[in-house]
């Protein structure tokens, strides 16, 4: 049942009353007001509460980018804010974004700022988005800020997809390898086992090991599932703690090839986010706090928050970043120069552009290294199991000769 917000006037005293009422339609509401000797002044249907039932499944980045670019174009063309939002709500194909936009229209019409209206929907509009819109409203450059936001979101999404692509390949190959091993142990090895049992010959040690693995998997598969589930549960619990997350993130950054990809992508995200915020008029303290929350790595986040404390105490950004040991010397030097010359936002953007290309190179290196390693792993494990099962056959052939 829809909920109506109404403004009514007392027929006797003329006193204005505002409230909400659940009614199937407008006529039902008007009838209710008349029974209470109230005259309707205005009413509108309140937006329904928006619930994202799937965690992490909010509005897609691509939808937000299109929304932001179209919004900037309309504002730049002189269309009123509410009219622009209504057009966006009508034409977007994403139902969640449509509902969010309608709720934003309602809040803006009620007297809230655009940034405050966006802030009520963090699943669609993160804190970085809200702060930049607030800066654009305050400076009268909302269209410029929105275009800047769309560019930032596009580049950030591209960076995330690059890193994910580096993770997908080994995950797929690993899944295929695990499936092949399970099929061999459950369906193929028992056939050989029955054949060897009929012969009654002594089996080599590798063959006995593989047959033992097959028997264990067939008898205690449920225990393996429970073990894997327990390990995943324990890891999630450990990673949920501040100390656990710091340790895991530190280990990931320290890994030979993967760590290089994660470090460079973190540097690119940090510099681009902070540079975009500063150039949009967000204060450097707020910018560092927002950037720390979007770092994606607790080690990087700690380093950024130390920089924020340093700035608040009258020091520079570069000094604590250098002490963290996370950021490359070139980044530290360029940030220091940007601070001294007053062009920190421009310098951060240059660093981000450079490290975008570096992430491409690092991802390519990771994939080129992963391919032979995974092939070697498959060859050793699957090939080793097959050879182990053929060893008794070779032994019997030698005995016949």
TINUDREN-996517 format. One record per residue (C-alpha): z, x, y; residue number from 0; residue in one letter. Coordinates in Angstrom, 2 decimals, padded with zeros to 5 digits. Each point is the difference from the previous one (the first is absolute). Layout:
BEGIN
        pz        px        py   pos   code
         Z         X         Y   NUM      a
...
# end
This chain:
BEGIN
        pz        px        py   pos   code
    000.00    000.00    000.00     0      x
   -000.96    001.42    003.42     1      x
    002.65    000.93    002.55     2      x
   -000.55   -001.04    003.64     3      x
    001.49    001.61    003.09     4      x
    000.33   -002.66    002.68     5      x
    001.09   -000.45    003.59     6      x
    001.22   -003.50    000.92     7      x
    001.60   -001.78    002.99     8      x
    002.86   -002.47   -000.17     9      x
   -001.30   -003.38    001.17    10      x
    003.23   -000.80    001.83    11      x
    001.31    003.26    001.47    12      x
   -003.24    002.00    000.14    13      x
    001.66    002.94   -001.77    14      x
   -002.43    002.34   -001.77    15      x
    000.67    000.67   -003.70    16      x
   -001.65    002.57   -002.27    17      x
    000.20    000.10   -003.78    18      x
   -001.74    000.12   -003.36    19      x
   -000.65   -002.82   -002.46    20      x
   -001.50   -000.24   -003.50    21      x
   -002.53   -002.81   -000.09    22      x
   -003.15   -000.77   -002.01    23      x
   -002.01   -000.53    003.21    24      x
    000.18   -000.33    003.81    25      x
    000.38   -003.80   -000.04    26      x
    003.13    000.27   -002.16    27      x
    001.53    002.42    002.50    28      x
   -000.86   -002.21    002.98    29      x
    001.56   -003.00   -001.78    30      x
    003.16    002.00   -000.68    31      x
    000.27    001.00    003.68    32      x
   -000.47   -003.57    001.20    33      x
    002.81   -001.21   -002.25    34      x
    002.24    002.49    001.78    35      x
   -001.22   -001.15    003.47    36      x
   -001.92    003.24    000.55    37      x
   -003.45    000.35    001.57    38      x
   -002.26    002.71   -001.42    39      x
   -001.04    002.65    002.53    40      x
   -001.69    002.53   -002.29    41      x
   -000.07    001.03   -003.63    42      x
   -001.73    002.46   -002.29    43      x
    000.15    000.82   -003.67    44      x
    002.14    003.06   -000.71    45      x
   -001.63    002.66   -002.18    46      x
    001.07    000.05   -003.59    47      x
    002.23    002.79   -001.15    48      x
   -002.10    002.81   -001.40    49      x
    001.17    001.51   -003.26    50      x
   -001.67    002.92   -001.68    51      x
    000.98   -000.52   -003.61    52      x
   -001.63    003.16   -001.30    53      x
    001.90    003.08    001.24    54      x
   -002.31    002.56    001.52    55      x
   -002.89   -002.55   -000.05    56      x
   -000.13   -000.87    003.67    57      x
   -003.04   -000.05    002.24    58      x
   -002.46    002.76   -000.87    59      x
   -000.64    002.88    002.37    60      x
   -003.69   -000.84    000.18    61      x
    000.80   -003.56    001.13    62      x
    002.34    001.31    002.69    63      x
   -002.62    002.49    001.23    64      x
   -002.62   -002.77    000.38    65      x
    002.57   -002.28    001.64    66      x
    001.01    002.74    002.46    67      x
   -003.57    000.97    000.96    68      x
   -001.05   -003.61    000.57    69      x
    003.19   -000.69    001.95    70      x
   -000.66    003.02    002.25    71      x
   -003.59   -001.10    000.62    72      x
    001.05   -003.51    001.02    73      x
    002.80    001.21    002.28    74      x
   -002.39    002.51    001.61    75      x
   -002.51   -002.82    000.58    76      x
    002.58   -001.95    001.98    77      x
    000.93   -002.70   -002.52    78      x
    003.59   -001.28    000.32    79      x
    002.51    001.31   -002.51    80      x
    000.74   -003.31   -001.74    81      x
   -003.68   -000.95   -000.22    82      x
   -000.82    003.38   -001.55    83      x
    002.73   -000.43   -002.60    84      x
   -001.16   -003.53   -000.83    85      x
   -003.55    001.28   -000.56    86      x
    001.30    002.78   -002.25    87      x
    002.10   -002.47   -002.00    88      x
   -003.01   -002.28   -000.49    89      x
   -002.43    002.69   -001.15    90      x
    002.10    002.30   -002.19    91      x
   -000.54   -000.44   -003.75    92      x
    003.41    001.37   -000.96    93      x
    002.32   -003.00   -000.35    94      x
    003.16    002.04    000.58    95      x
   -001.39    001.51    003.20    96      x
   -001.14   -003.48    001.09    97      x
    003.56   -001.36   -000.42    98      x
    001.50    003.01    001.78    99      x
   -002.43   -000.34    002.93   100      x
    000.81   -003.69    000.41   101      x
    003.70    000.84    000.04   102      x
   -000.67    002.68    002.64   103      x
   -001.88   -002.57    002.12   104      x
    002.97   -002.34   -000.24   105      x
    002.45    002.71    001.09   106      x
   -002.21    001.16    002.90   107      x
   -000.37   -003.59    001.24   108      x
    003.79   -000.31   -000.20   109      x
    000.35    002.84    002.51   110      x
    000.40    003.08   -002.24   111      x
   -001.91    003.18    000.67   112      x
   -002.80    000.90   -002.41   113      x
    001.98    002.97   -001.30   114      x
    003.06   -002.17   -000.69   115      x
   -002.20   -002.52   -001.82   116      x
   -001.55    002.77   -002.13   117      x
    003.45    001.45   -000.73   118      x
    000.95   -003.16   -001.92   119      x
   -002.61    000.86   -002.63   120      x
    000.66    003.60   -001.13   121      x
   -002.02   -000.48   -003.22   122      x
   -003.15   -000.37    002.09   123      x
    000.91    001.94    003.15   124      x
    002.20    003.08   -000.55   125      x
    002.32    001.46    002.62   126      x
   -002.61    002.49    001.16   127      x
   -002.43   -002.86    000.72   128      x
    002.65   -002.00    001.87   129      x
    001.09    002.95    002.16   130      x
   -003.57    000.84    001.00   131      x
   -000.74   -003.62    000.90   132      x
    003.20   -000.09    002.09   133      x
   -001.12    003.16    001.82   134      x
   -003.45   -001.55    000.56   135      x
    001.51   -003.19    001.44   136      x
    002.32    001.95    002.29   137      x
   -002.82    002.23    001.29   138      x
   -002.63   -002.73    000.28   139      x
   -002.33    001.82   -002.42   140      x
    000.36   -002.22   -003.09   141      x
   -003.73    000.13   -000.86   142      x
   -000.02    003.82    000.12   143      x
    003.12    000.20   -002.14   144      x
   -001.44   -002.42   -002.56   145      x
   -003.18    002.06   -000.35   146      x
    002.12    003.13   -000.38   147      x
    002.07   -001.78   -002.64   148      x
   -003.07   -001.05   -001.98   149      x
   -001.33    003.57   -000.02   150      x
    003.37    001.32   -001.09   151      x
    000.34   -002.54   -002.81   152      x
   -003.50    000.77   -001.28   153      x
    000.64    003.74   -000.14   154      x
    003.43   -000.45   -001.52   155      x
   -001.39   -002.32   -002.68   156      x
   -002.77    002.50   -000.76   157      x
    002.59    002.75   -000.41   158      x
    002.12   -002.11   -002.37   159      x
   -003.04   -000.83   -002.12   160      x
   -000.87    003.70   -000.28   161      x
    003.45    000.85   -001.36   162      x
   -000.04   -002.98   -002.38   163      x
   -003.39    001.04   -001.35   164      x
    001.51    003.36   -000.93   165      x
    002.69   -001.81   -002.04   166      x
   -002.26   -002.53   -001.73   167      x
   -002.08    002.47   -002.03   168      x
    002.85    001.71   -001.88   169      x
    001.71   -003.37   -000.50   170      x
   -003.12   -001.48   -001.62   171      x
   -000.61    003.05   -002.19   172      x
    003.69    000.07   -000.99   173      x
   -000.12   -003.69   -000.97   174      x
   -003.13    000.55   -002.10   175      x
    001.61    003.00   -001.71   176      x
    003.19   -001.97   -000.76   177      x
   -002.07   -002.87   -001.42   178      x
   -002.04    002.35   -002.19   179      x
    003.14    001.67   -001.36   180      x
    001.64   -003.35   -000.80   181      x
   -003.14   -001.23   -001.83   182      x
   -000.17    003.20   -002.05   183      x
    003.68   -000.12   -000.93   184      x
    000.12   -003.72   -000.84   185      x
   -003.38   -000.63   -001.65   186      x
   -001.66    003.28   -001.03   187      x
    002.84    002.26   -001.20   188      x
    001.40   -002.57   -002.52   189      x
   -003.40   -000.03   -001.78   190      x
    000.16    003.78   -000.47   191      x
    003.65   -000.27   -001.02   192      x
   -000.82   -002.41   -002.86   193      x
   -002.81    002.26   -001.14   194      x
    002.25    003.08   -000.05   195      x
    002.76   -001.93   -001.77   196      x
   -002.44   -000.82   -002.86   197      x
   -000.87    003.67   -000.43   198      x
    003.64    001.12   -000.01   199      x
   -000.72    003.42    001.47   200      x
    002.33    001.90    002.32   201      x
   -000.96   -000.61    003.64   202      x
   -000.14    002.65    002.74   203      x
    002.68   -000.11    002.72   204      x
   -002.38   -001.28    002.80   205      x
   -001.08   -002.86   -002.27   206      x
    003.60   -000.94   -000.83   207      x
    000.86    000.00    003.72   208      x
   -002.87   -002.35    000.86   209      x
    000.84   -002.33   -002.92   210      x
    003.65   -000.01    001.14   211      x
   -001.06   -000.94    003.53   212      x
   -002.12   -002.84   -001.40   213      x
    002.86   -001.33   -002.14   214      x
    002.44    000.21    002.90   215      x
   -002.35   -001.87    002.35   216      x
   -000.62   -002.77   -002.54   217      x
    003.71   -000.42   -000.75   218      x
    001.60    000.59    003.38   219      x
   -002.68   -001.03    002.54   220      x
    002.56   -002.34    001.59   221      x
    002.37    002.94    000.56   222      x
   -002.75    001.92    001.82   223      x
   -000.68   -003.00    002.25   224      x
    003.72   -000.30    000.76   225      x
    000.20    003.74    000.70   226      x
   -002.95   -000.10    002.40   227      x
    001.46   -003.06    001.73   228      x
    003.41    001.68    000.30   229      x
   -001.54    003.17    001.45   230      x
   -002.00   -002.00    002.58   231      x
    003.07   -002.07    000.92   232      x
    002.18    003.12    000.35   233      x
   -002.65    001.73    002.11   234      x
   -000.29   -003.00    002.34   235      x
    003.76   -000.16    000.39   236      x
    000.16    003.73    000.72   237      x
   -002.93   -000.16    002.44   238      x
    001.63   -002.93    001.82   239      x
    002.87    002.29    001.08   240      x
   -000.45    002.23    003.06   241      x
    000.78    003.17   -001.93   242      x
   -002.26   -000.94   -002.91   243      x
   -002.94   -000.83    002.23   244      x
    000.45    003.26    001.89   245      x
   -000.01    002.00   -003.24   246      x
   -003.06   -001.75   -001.46   247      x
   -001.95    000.24    003.26   248      x
    000.94    003.67    000.29   249      x
   -001.25    000.68   -003.55   250      x
   -003.28   -001.82    000.73   251      x
   -000.58    002.05    003.15   252      x
    000.72    003.19   -001.97   253      x
   -002.57   -000.68   -002.75   254      x
   -002.94    002.45   -000.02   255      x
   -003.04   -002.22    000.73   256      x
    001.34   -003.54    000.37   257      x
    002.63    001.24    002.46   258      x
   -002.73    001.41    002.22   259      x
   -001.76   -003.38    000.11   260      x
    003.23   -001.86    000.80   261      x
    001.05    002.52    002.66   262      x
   -003.35   -000.09    001.81   263      x
   -000.20   -003.80   -000.14   264      x
    003.57   -000.23    001.36   265      x
   -000.84    002.36    002.86   266      x
   -003.14   -002.00    000.81   267      x
    001.89   -003.31   -000.01   268      x
    002.88    001.39    002.08   269      x
   -002.19    001.54    002.70   270      x
   -002.39   -002.95    000.25   271      x
    002.79   -002.59    000.14   272      x
    002.05    001.88    002.58   273      x
   -003.07    000.88    002.07   274      x
   -001.16   -003.64    000.04   275      x
    003.44   -001.27    001.01   276      x
    000.49    002.53    002.80   277      x
   -003.50   -000.57    001.43   278      x
    000.70   -003.75   -000.06   279      x
    003.07    000.36    002.22   280      x
    002.74   -000.15   -002.65   281      x
    002.87    002.36    000.83   282      x
    000.16    003.17   -002.08   283      x
    003.45   -000.89   -001.41   284      x
   -001.20   -003.42   -001.18   285      x
   -003.21    001.57   -001.22   286      x
    001.81    002.56   -002.15   287      x
    002.27   -002.68   -001.48   288      x
   -002.96   -002.22   -000.92   289      x
   -001.95    002.97   -001.38   290      x
    002.95    001.06   -002.17   291      x
    000.16   -003.46   -001.57   292      x
   -003.70    000.11   -000.88   293      x
    000.02    003.61   -001.28   294      x
    000.02   -001.03   -003.68   295      x
    002.04    003.06   -001.00   296      x
    003.75    000.41    000.57   297      x
   -000.29    003.78    000.58   298      x
   -002.57   -000.60    002.75   299      x
    002.10   -002.87    001.34   300      x
    003.10    002.19    000.29   301      x
   -001.97    002.68    001.85   302      x
   -001.36   -002.56    002.48   303      x
    003.43   -001.53    000.61   304      x
    001.40    003.48    000.67   305      x
   -002.76    000.45    002.57   306      x
    001.02   -003.28    001.59   307      x
    003.61    001.18    000.24   308      x
   -001.25    003.26    001.48   309      x
   -002.00   -001.83    002.68   310      x
    002.96   -002.24    000.80   311      x
    002.09    003.15    000.52   312      x
   -002.53    001.48    002.40   313      x
   -001.71    002.36   -002.45   314      x
   -003.61    000.03   -001.27   315      x
   -001.69   -001.75   -002.94   316      x
   -001.47    003.18   -001.46   317      x
    003.27    001.86   -000.65   318      x
    001.55   -002.35   -002.63   319      x
   -003.41   -000.57   -001.61   320      x
   -000.31    003.74   -000.48   321      x
    003.50    000.24   -001.51   322      x
   -000.80   -002.72   -002.55   323      x
   -002.59    002.23   -001.68   324      x
   -002.18   -003.04   -000.71   325      x
   -002.60    000.34    002.76   326      x
   -002.57    002.85    000.04   327      x
    000.31    002.64    002.76   328      x
   -003.26   -001.13    001.64   329      x
    001.39   -003.52    000.46   330      x
    003.23    001.33    001.51   331      x
   -001.89    002.26    002.41   332      x
   -002.39   -002.75    001.14   333      x
    002.86   -002.47    000.55   334      x
    001.88    002.64    002.02   335      x
   -003.08    000.60    002.17   336      x
   -000.43   -003.77    000.46   337      x
    003.61   -000.32    001.16   338      x
   -000.38    002.85    002.49   339      x
   -003.29   -001.25    001.46   340      x
    000.93   -003.70    000.09   341      x
   -002.89   -000.93   -002.29   342      x
    001.99   -000.68   -003.15   343      x
   -001.83   -003.22   -000.92   344      x
   -003.41    001.67    000.23   345      x
    001.20    003.00   -001.99   346      x
    001.45   -002.23   -002.72   347      x
   -003.32   -001.84   -000.31   348      x
   -001.84    003.30   -000.45   349      x
    002.43    001.05   -002.73   350      x
   -000.50   -003.37   -001.75   351      x
   -003.80    000.34    000.09   352      x
    000.23    003.50   -001.46   353      x
    002.36   -001.04   -002.79   354      x
   -002.12   -003.02   -000.90   355      x
   -002.71    002.49   -001.02   356      x
    002.62    002.16   -001.71   357      x
    001.11   -002.97   -002.10   358      x
   -003.62   -000.49   -001.11   359      x
   -000.16    003.61   -001.15   360      x
    003.42   -000.17   -001.69   361      x
   -000.86   -003.23   -001.86   362      x
   -003.28    001.52   -001.17   363      x
    001.86    003.08   -001.25   364      x
    002.56   -002.14   -001.82   365      x
   -002.67   -002.06   -001.74   366      x
   -002.04    003.07   -001.00   367      x
    003.15    001.53   -001.51   368      x
    001.15   -003.20   -001.71   369      x
   -003.27   -000.59   -001.86   370      x
    000.02    003.13   -002.22   371      x
    003.79   -000.26   -000.47   372      x
   -000.23   -003.57   -001.29   373      x
   -002.95    000.86   -002.25   374      x
    001.95    002.95   -001.38   375      x
    003.05   -002.21   -000.58   376      x
   -002.07   -002.61   -001.87   377      x
   -001.69    002.69   -002.07   378      x
    003.25    001.70   -000.98   379      x
    001.98   -003.17   -000.83   380      x
   -002.66   -002.18   -001.64   381      x
   -001.90    002.91   -001.53   382      x
    003.25    001.53   -001.26   383      x
    000.96   -003.24   -001.75   384      x
   -003.40   -000.28   -001.70   385      x
    000.06    003.63   -001.13   386      x
    003.54   -000.48   -001.36   387      x
   -001.19   -002.88   -002.18   388      x
   -002.99    001.96   -001.31   389      x
    002.02    003.09   -000.95   390      x
    001.00   -001.39   -003.45   391      x
   -003.64   -000.88   -000.71   392      x
   -001.05    003.57    000.79   393      x
    002.81    001.23   -002.28   394      x
   -001.15   -002.20   -002.87   395      x
   -003.61    001.19    000.42   396      x
    001.13    003.65   -000.17   397      x
    002.08   -000.76   -003.13   398      x
   -003.07   -001.55   -001.73   399      x
   -002.10    003.07    000.76   400      x
# end
